Amino acid sequence: MMEEIQEKSLQRESIKIDISQAVTPFSEIDEAVQLAIMCAGEKKAVNIRVLDLREIASFTEFFIIATGANQRQVQAITDEINEQLKKQLSSRAIRIEGYATGEWVLLDYGDFIVHVFDKDAREFYDLERLWLDAKSVALPKELLNN
């Protein structure tokens, strides 16, 4: 009897978690989001990822996540995004946080949020893992090599 109970307790059913691998085409995202992504690429941001949060969050639609090599590059990336969105689309960030330290700068444009990290902060906060159930956005090939 005891052996039978032990045997049953060792035979658990495995549960497979299916994480959606759905991808949003770059052409289907807003012009402002596209411009911000391209600006990050022009300033040599690496490991650019864009998460489509429209189906899972109500506070914003997209996260743009990028990495700069150091504080100065993180600031240069965010400066370029901020300047070009203002100049080309008359779009201004609602809030900017973290600019002075340059470890993690957040630019909040309402419909999308740009996160520019230095390497250590990106690994520590690991936003992609926290938002694992978000769709990713397919980026143009020239941005994938970074």
Secondary structure, DSSP 8 states (H G I E B T S, - for coil): -HHHHHHHHH------------EEEGGGS-HHHHHHHHHHHHTT-EEEEEEE-TTT-SS-SEEEEEEESSHHHHHHHHHHHHHHHHHHH----SEEESTTT-SEEEEE-SSEEEEEEEHHHHHHH-HHHHTTTSEEEE--HHHHT-
